[in-house]
Amino acid sequence: MRVRDRRVTVVRRSDCAHGAEAVRAVTKLADFFGIAILVEDVLVRTDEEARAHLCLGSPTVLVAGQDVEPAARGRDAFGVT
C-alpha cells in the first residue's frame, strides 16, 4: 500500500498515561526512517469527539486516517471510556 497522506494522528484523552509517549514514538520512528510526516495530537473529551476522530481507545494511532492496529479496522466501538 502506498501512502500519500503523510499525516499521523494520535487520538487520546488528556489523562492518557501513554498518549504523549505515543506522539514521541511516532515522531522518533519517522525521524529514524527519514520520513517527513505531520503528527497531529488530538485530545478527545466526549464520546462524540471520540467517534468523530475514530478513537477506539486511548491512545489510538491513525496513519492517513486508518488505525495502525489491523484488528481494530472495521470496529466502531468509539468512545473515551
N, C-alpha and C positions, 0 to 999 in steps of 0.2 A: 504494500500500500504506500503510495507516495503522498506525503503530507505537504500541502502547500501553505496551509494556515499554520504559522509558527507560534500560535498562541497557546499557552498552557495556563489553565485556570485551577487554582486551589480554592475550593469552596469549604468554608469551615465556620464553626461557631467561635465567638471571641474567647471562650474559655477552653477551647480545644487544646489538650495537652501536646498534641503532635502537629498542630497546624503550622506554626512558624518553622518547625523543622522540615516539614514537607516543602514549604516555599524554598528554604535553603537547599534542600536536596535536589529539587528540580533545577534550580539555578546552577548548582555545582555540577550536576550531570551535563547540562547543556554546555557549560564552560569547558568541561573535560573533553567533550567531543567537538568543540569549536562550532557549536550551532547557535546562531543568533535567534533568540526567542523573546517573546513578551510574556512575562509571568504576571498574571492577574491574581491578586489575593482578595477574594470576595468573602466578606463576613455576612452570614445569614442569621437573622434573629427569630424569624417566624417560619411555620411550615409553608406558608405561601411563598416566601422568599426561597426556601429550600427547593420547592417544586420548580420555581422559575429558573433556578440555577442548576437543576438536576443533581441535587445533593442527596445521596443515599445514606451518607454517614459522614461524620466529621473526623478527619478531612476527606474530601473527595477530590481526586485529581483528574482533570479533563484535558485531553490533548485534541485540539481542533474540535472541541465540543463533544468528544467521545470519552467515556470513562476508561481509564487505563487498566481497570480490572475487568478482564474478559467476562467473568462470571456475572458482573453487575450490568452488563449491557442487556437491554431489554427489560430490566426491572423498573418498577415505577413506585416503589415504597419510599418516596421522597419525604424528608422531614428533618427537624432539628433534634429530635429526641433519640 
